[in-house]
Amino acid sequence: MTLDELETFRFLKQEAEEIARQLDELDTMLLPGHENTGTHSSRPSDPTSAYVRKKLALEERLSKKTMALLDEYARIEMWVESLDDSEVATIVRRRFFRGEGWRKIANAMYGYGSSESTPRMRLTRFLEEN
C-alpha cells in the first residue's frame, strides 16, 4: 500500500459524498414555475425533462463512484486488518476512512497540542519500511 493509493481513496470518498450532496440539493430544488413532481414530458425543451436528465446523469456518476469506492474500501480494509501495528491502523482508519485531518488525529492519539506531523510522519515511515 502506498500513501498515493490511500490519498486517492480519500479523494474518491470525498467526491462521492459531494455528488450525493448535489443529488440531495436537486431533490429539494424546485424548477422555476414548476412543481417537482417527478413526472416529465418527452419534449426536449421541457425544463422538467432537462432536470430529470441531469439528475439521472448525476445518479449514474454517483453509482459508478460508489462501486469504485466499495472496491477500494474492501481492498484497504483487508490491508489494514493485516497490519500488526495498531497505531498505524488507527491512523489509517481515522485519516482515510473517517476523513479526519492530521491535527485532529494528532490531538486524539498523542494528546492536545501534538504536532500534526506526528501521525503523518509515523504513517509515511511505516509505508516506506513496508
RONU-342763 format. One line per 3 residues: their letters; for each residue x, y, z of N, C-alpha, C, O. Coordinates in Angstrom, 3 decimals. Each point is the difference from the previous one (the first is absolute). Layout:
A	X Y Z X Y Z X Y Z X Y Z ~ ...
***
This chain:
MTL	0.858 -1.175 0.000 -0.858 1.175 0.000 0.898 1.230 0.000 1.041 0.023 0.658 ~ -1.451 0.991 -1.396 0.762 1.245 -0.043 -0.866 1.144 0.500 -1.226 -0.098 0.055 ~ 1.890 1.176 0.304 -0.720 1.192 0.438 -0.847 0.549 -1.145 -1.101 0.499 0.234
DEL	1.594 -0.583 -1.458 -0.777 0.458 -1.153 -1.305 -0.793 -0.149 -1.044 0.581 -0.294 ~ 1.098 -1.886 0.491 -1.211 -0.825 -0.086 -0.999 0.392 1.082 -1.203 0.077 -0.250 ~ 1.715 0.169 1.457 -0.881 0.394 1.098 -0.616 1.375 -0.254 -1.183 0.213 0.266
ETF	1.980 0.708 -0.777 -0.529 1.340 -0.304 -1.029 -0.058 -1.129 -1.008 0.705 0.039 ~ 1.262 -1.541 -1.041 -0.960 -0.163 -1.091 -1.329 -0.499 0.541 -1.056 0.478 -0.414 ~ 1.098 -1.427 1.329 -1.218 -0.507 0.642 -0.723 1.126 0.735 -1.220 0.128 -0.105
RFL	1.964 0.682 0.843 -0.593 1.098 0.765 -0.703 0.990 -0.927 -1.103 0.457 0.300 ~ 1.738 -0.125 -1.424 -0.611 0.944 -0.934 -1.197 -0.610 -0.725 -0.972 0.701 -0.281 ~ 1.030 -1.978 -0.020 -1.138 -0.686 -0.609 -1.198 0.043 0.944 -1.131 0.239 -0.424
KQE	1.392 -0.470 1.698 -1.047 0.049 1.018 -0.602 1.406 0.083 -1.220 0.150 0.067 ~ 2.067 0.870 -0.072 -0.489 1.375 0.049 -0.828 0.344 -1.237 -1.023 0.678 0.100 ~ 1.467 -1.145 -1.259 -0.746 0.281 -1.223 -1.378 -0.658 0.028 -0.990 0.621 -0.388
AEE	0.922 -1.859 0.838 -1.285 -0.693 0.096 -0.923 0.715 0.977 -1.199 0.116 -0.251 ~ 1.750 0.366 1.367 -0.805 0.745 0.967 -0.518 1.304 -0.603 -1.133 0.401 0.267 ~ 1.957 0.260 -1.077 -0.420 1.252 -0.633 -1.105 -0.248 -1.026 -0.949 0.779 -0.081
IAR	1.059 -1.841 -0.694 -1.049 -0.331 -0.968 -1.305 -0.309 0.738 -1.074 0.410 -0.440 ~ 1.164 -1.126 1.550 -1.200 -0.297 0.792 -0.635 1.286 0.520 -1.225 0.118 0.015 ~ 2.047 0.853 0.414 -0.526 1.297 0.447 -0.703 0.729 -1.144 -1.050 0.611 0.197
QLD	1.638 -0.680 -1.395 -0.621 0.630 -1.161 -1.377 -0.610 -0.264 -0.956 0.715 -0.299 ~ 0.865 -2.024 0.410 -1.282 -0.669 -0.217 -1.020 0.414 1.053 -1.171 0.209 -0.315 ~ 1.609 -0.092 1.553 -0.905 0.457 1.059 -0.503 1.402 -0.290 -1.176 0.300 0.204
ELD	2.072 0.564 -0.683 -0.402 1.368 -0.339 -1.012 -0.002 -1.144 -0.964 0.765 0.017 ~ 1.185 -1.620 -1.003 -0.946 -0.092 -1.112 -1.371 -0.461 0.473 -1.024 0.467 -0.499 ~ 1.006 -1.369 1.448 -1.272 -0.496 0.519 -0.809 1.096 0.683 -1.230 -0.051 0.014
TML	1.910 1.037 0.549 -0.712 1.059 0.707 -0.244 1.226 -0.872 -0.735 0.907 0.388 ~ 1.350 -0.883 -1.562 -0.124 1.159 -0.885 -1.286 -0.082 -0.815 -0.391 -1.072 -0.461 ~ -0.246 2.200 0.293 -1.168 0.076 -0.871 0.401 0.729 -1.275 0.724 0.994 0.043
LPG	-1.192 -1.487 -1.155 0.233 0.684 -1.264 -0.832 1.265 -0.040 -1.115 0.008 0.521 ~ 1.619 1.072 -1.127 -0.783 1.246 -0.068 -1.338 -0.242 -0.687 -0.049 -0.435 -1.151 ~ -1.027 0.720 1.861 -1.335 -0.124 -0.573 -0.524 -1.417 -0.089 -1.077 -0.215 -0.557
HEN	1.810 -0.774 1.094 -0.430 -1.395 -0.068 0.117 -0.638 1.371 0.891 0.335 0.780 ~ -1.783 -1.239 -0.499 0.114 -0.822 1.198 0.900 -1.176 -0.333 -0.045 -0.512 -1.119 ~ 0.840 0.085 2.045 0.850 -1.171 -0.202 -0.808 -1.238 0.361 0.055 -0.473 1.135
TGT	-0.803 -0.049 -2.095 -0.896 -1.122 0.268 0.596 -1.329 -0.408 -0.554 -1.055 0.309 ~ 1.686 1.099 -1.005 0.611 -1.242 -0.450 -0.499 -0.439 -1.358 0.518 -0.967 -0.557 ~ -1.514 1.652 0.005 -0.472 -0.327 -1.338 0.638 0.952 -0.980 0.390 1.108 0.367
HSS	-0.281 -1.533 -1.616 0.596 0.883 -0.983 -0.571 -0.283 -1.379 -0.535 -1.073 -0.278 ~ 0.667 2.056 -0.551 -0.448 -0.102 -1.376 1.139 -0.516 -0.855 1.167 0.102 0.378 ~ -1.506 -0.654 -1.531 1.049 -0.474 -0.894 0.485 1.098 -0.932 0.902 -0.227 -0.808
RPS	-1.490 1.418 0.909 0.437 1.104 -0.842 1.383 0.476 0.462 0.183 0.280 1.185 ~ 0.810 -0.183 -2.114 1.353 0.402 0.387 0.081 1.375 0.644 0.899 0.238 0.807 ~ -1.802 0.668 -1.133 0.078 1.352 0.546 -0.633 0.105 1.383 0.080 1.054 0.631
DPT	-0.694 -2.103 -0.159 -0.670 0.014 1.293 1.041 0.073 1.122 0.869 -0.868 0.078 ~ -0.937 1.879 0.790 0.991 0.121 1.070 -0.037 -1.165 0.985 1.031 -0.353 0.573 ~ -2.189 -0.241 -0.369 -0.083 -1.151 0.903 0.762 -1.179 -0.586 0.678 -0.728 0.725
SAY	-0.787 0.539 -2.028 0.720 -1.072 -0.665 1.507 0.204 0.119 0.737 -0.951 0.262 ~ -0.280 2.172 -0.452 1.431 0.308 0.132 0.464 -0.273 1.429 1.084 -0.545 0.210 ~ -1.895 0.920 0.764 0.299 -0.247 1.404 0.164 -1.498 0.260 0.967 -0.422 0.635
VRK	-1.902 -0.367 -1.122 0.033 -1.447 0.215 1.241 -0.607 -0.660 0.660 -0.850 0.598 ~ -0.338 1.272 -1.815 1.195 -0.517 -0.687 1.266 0.311 0.782 0.865 -0.862 0.159 ~ -0.755 2.080 0.324 1.183 0.389 0.773 0.091 -0.788 1.298 1.076 -0.440 0.405
KLA	-2.218 0.273 0.235 -0.002 -0.753 1.255 0.388 -1.457 -0.243 0.771 -0.574 0.769 ~ -1.297 -0.019 -1.825 0.356 -1.386 -0.321 1.486 -0.132 -0.314 0.623 -0.989 0.388 ~ -0.048 1.961 -1.079 1.432 -0.027 -0.298 0.819 0.069 1.290 0.990 -0.717 0.146
LEE	-1.399 1.574 0.784 0.688 0.076 1.291 -0.137 -1.304 0.776 0.962 -0.465 0.611 ~ -2.142 -0.119 -0.633 -0.214 -1.268 0.699 0.892 -1.096 -0.581 0.519 -0.834 0.742 ~ -0.340 0.832 -2.054 0.876 -0.982 -0.648 1.451 0.217 0.429 0.713 -0.963 0.285
RLS	-0.274 2.221 -0.238 1.363 0.302 0.454 0.202 -0.460 1.435 1.025 -0.591 0.339 ~ -2.024 0.873 0.503 0.099 -0.405 1.395 0.073 -1.512 0.116 0.772 -0.521 0.805 ~ -1.552 -0.180 -1.585 0.010 -1.455 0.031 1.373 -0.552 -0.379 0.505 -0.912 0.655
KKT	0.098 1.458 -1.705 1.333 -0.449 -0.421 1.047 0.310 1.057 0.848 -0.841 0.298 ~ -0.900 2.036 0.269 0.956 0.380 1.051 -0.181 -0.890 1.224 0.978 -0.409 0.625 ~ -2.222 0.111 -0.286 -0.271 -0.842 1.162 0.553 -1.405 -0.202 0.557 -0.583 0.931
MAL	-0.701 0.041 -2.118 0.536 -1.340 -0.271 1.532 0.004 0.086 0.590 -0.909 0.584 ~ 0.039 1.911 -1.153 1.462 0.106 0.086 0.436 0.180 1.447 0.999 -0.576 0.433 ~ -1.748 1.373 0.306 0.302 0.232 1.401 -0.115 -1.287 0.809 0.853 -0.281 0.841
LDE	-1.890 -0.492 -1.086 -0.174 -1.268 0.716 1.137 -0.971 -0.284 0.476 -0.684 0.906 ~ -0.042 0.622 -2.154 1.130 -0.868 -0.349 1.259 0.417 0.752 0.693 -0.833 0.585 ~ -0.406 2.136 -0.608 1.186 0.507 0.691 -0.129 -0.155 1.512 0.971 -0.339 0.677
YAR	-2.154 0.583 -0.156 -0.254 -0.142 1.432 0.334 -1.424 0.448 0.692 -0.197 0.999 ~ -1.185 -0.785 -1.741 0.247 -1.404 0.351 1.487 -0.329 -0.068 0.532 -0.687 0.872 ~ 0.131 1.180 -1.908 1.439 -0.276 -0.166 0.820 0.617 1.129 0.891 -0.646 0.553
IEM	-1.195 1.898 -0.214 0.754 0.675 1.055 -0.344 -0.582 1.364 0.877 -0.131 0.854 ~ -2.128 -0.216 -0.641 -0.402 -0.617 1.274 0.741 -1.319 0.215 0.449 -0.283 1.110 ~ -0.321 -0.518 -2.153 0.750 -1.266 0.120 1.458 0.277 0.357 0.591 -0.707 0.815
WVE	-0.018 1.736 -1.427 1.386 0.362 0.300 0.127 0.453 1.454 0.922 -0.421 0.698 ~ -1.838 1.275 -0.234 0.041 0.498 1.380 -0.130 -1.162 0.979 0.707 -0.058 1.006 ~ -1.615 -0.865 -1.309 -0.188 -1.162 0.875 1.266 -0.846 0.109 0.220 -0.655 1.019
SLD	0.600 0.663 -2.045 1.215 -0.806 0.004 1.157 0.658 0.753 1.028 -0.638 0.231 ~ -1.184 1.898 0.151 1.083 0.724 0.679 0.191 -0.506 1.424 -0.965 -0.264 0.717 ~ 2.220 0.135 -0.324 0.318 -0.355 1.382 0.164 1.246 0.866 0.083 -0.097 1.225
DSE	-0.039 1.247 -1.852 0.227 1.261 0.686 -1.335 0.726 0.201 -0.531 0.602 -0.933 ~ -0.008 -0.665 2.158 -1.319 0.598 0.261 0.042 1.524 -0.067 -1.017 0.624 -0.302 ~ 2.156 -0.017 0.574 0.118 1.458 -0.100 -0.197 0.444 -1.456 -0.752 0.937 -0.273
VAT	1.422 -1.606 -0.641 -0.126 0.320 -1.421 -1.412 -0.311 -0.485 -0.578 0.769 -0.769 ~ 0.026 -1.885 1.212 -1.367 -0.356 -0.398 -0.987 1.081 0.443 -0.912 0.354 -0.748 ~ 1.092 0.164 1.950 -0.877 1.056 0.505 0.169 1.281 -0.809 -0.985 0.664 -0.321
IVR	2.211 -0.317 -0.006 0.256 1.193 -0.820 -0.705 -0.140 -1.348 -0.670 0.929 -0.452 ~ 0.820 -2.083 -0.184 -0.621 -0.231 -1.309 -1.519 0.097 0.112 -0.637 0.656 -0.824 ~ 0.060 -1.287 1.814 -1.460 0.036 0.161 -0.509 1.428 0.209 -0.992 0.410 -0.604
RRF	1.676 0.336 1.460 -0.449 1.359 0.299 0.173 0.919 -1.205 -0.885 0.802 -0.298 ~ 2.003 -0.909 -0.390 0.283 0.905 -1.107 -0.784 -0.356 -1.264 -0.605 0.869 -0.628 ~ 0.620 -2.131 0.264 -0.510 -0.370 -1.313 -1.428 -0.548 0.014 -0.713 0.129 -0.996
FRG	0.285 -0.732 2.091 -1.380 -0.462 0.077 -0.912 1.084 0.584 -1.096 0.239 -0.508 ~ 1.557 0.407 1.569 -0.807 1.055 0.629 0.206 1.365 -0.646 -0.884 0.853 0.076 ~ 2.029 -0.630 -0.709 0.289 1.270 -0.649 0.487 1.085 0.954 -0.121 1.187 -0.304
EGW	0.667 -1.575 1.451 0.477 0.983 0.977 1.305 0.641 -0.468 0.778 -0.608 -0.735 ~ -0.558 1.829 1.167 1.241 0.704 -0.301 1.135 -0.491 0.888 -0.223 -0.621 1.039 ~ 1.444 0.914 -1.474 1.175 -0.460 0.751 0.026 0.586 1.410 0.372 -0.696 0.945
RKI	-0.760 1.961 -0.785 0.027 0.629 1.334 -0.974 -0.702 0.949 0.340 -0.259 1.155 ~ -1.529 -0.046 -1.629 -0.994 -0.675 0.832 0.501 -1.388 0.402 -0.175 -0.425 1.143 ~ 0.792 -0.266 -2.078 0.554 -1.327 0.296 1.103 0.117 1.042 0.041 -0.772 0.957
ANA	0.854 1.740 -1.143 1.103 0.190 0.952 -0.537 0.287 1.403 0.458 -0.589 0.979 ~ -1.429 1.497 -0.890 -0.556 0.338 1.318 -0.678 -1.198 0.648 0.139 -0.212 1.204 ~ -0.861 -0.563 -1.980 -0.721 -1.158 0.547 0.948 -1.123 0.422 -0.217 -0.658 1.017
MYG	1.259 0.451 -1.804 0.872 -1.146 0.268 1.193 0.313 0.905 0.454 -0.853 0.763 ~ 0.045 2.085 -0.857 1.240 0.332 0.712 -0.166 1.116 1.011 0.963 0.381 0.666 ~ -2.169 0.147 -0.541 -0.262 1.049 0.974 -0.154 1.359 -0.646 0.571 0.288 -1.052
YGS	-1.360 0.536 1.717 -0.282 1.339 -0.513 1.304 0.773 -0.162 0.868 -0.031 0.872 ~ -0.747 0.714 -1.988 1.197 0.798 -0.268 1.097 -0.768 -0.714 1.051 0.560 -0.310 ~ -1.286 -1.837 0.046 0.998 -0.782 -0.734 0.102 0.512 -1.424 -0.957 0.539 -0.558
SES	2.122 -0.715 -0.010 0.223 0.459 -1.363 -0.782 -0.853 -0.986 -0.049 -1.225 0.118 ~ -0.564 1.896 -1.097 -0.733 -0.741 -1.026 0.923 -0.853 -0.857 -0.452 -0.917 -0.685 ~ 1.731 1.215 0.722 0.944 -0.800 -0.797 0.291 -1.357 0.647 0.518 -0.897 -0.665
TPR	-0.842 0.735 1.942 0.301 -1.262 0.687 -0.710 -1.192 -0.650 0.681 -0.950 -0.387 ~ -1.998 0.946 0.246 -0.628 -1.170 -0.635 0.341 -0.118 -1.485 0.123 -1.107 -0.524 ~ 0.027 2.237 -0.148 0.336 -0.032 -1.427 1.372 -0.639 -0.213 0.169 -0.850 -0.874
MRL	0.801 1.264 1.677 1.350 -0.560 -0.136 0.035 -1.465 0.444 0.727 -0.810 -0.574 ~ -1.507 0.479 1.587 -0.059 -1.397 0.468 -0.504 -0.896 -1.120 0.562 -1.068 -0.244 ~ -1.608 1.493 -0.432 -0.552 -0.767 -1.101 0.975 -0.043 -1.176 0.222 -1.058 -0.590
TRF	0.353 2.201 0.254 0.943 0.061 -1.124 1.183 -0.947 0.225 0.381 -0.748 -0.901 ~ 0.193 0.782 2.094 1.130 -0.887 0.307 -0.416 -1.472 -0.094 0.724 -0.830 -0.551 ~ -1.892 0.529 1.096 -0.485 -1.375 -0.048 -0.128 -0.478 -1.452 0.445 -1.095 -0.342
LEE	-1.052 1.921 -0.495 -0.207 -0.376 -1.401 1.326 -0.135 -0.744 0.142 -0.872 -0.857 ~ 0.818 1.717 1.173 1.308 -0.095 -0.645 0.744 -1.283 0.412 0.725 -0.586 -0.803 ~ -0.908 0.165 2.045 0.691 -1.179 0.517 -0.669 -1.314 -0.380 0.630 -1.057 0.027
N	-1.892 1.129 -0.376 -0.749 -1.232 -0.275 -0.439 -0.078 -1.416 -0.642 -0.973 -0.395
***
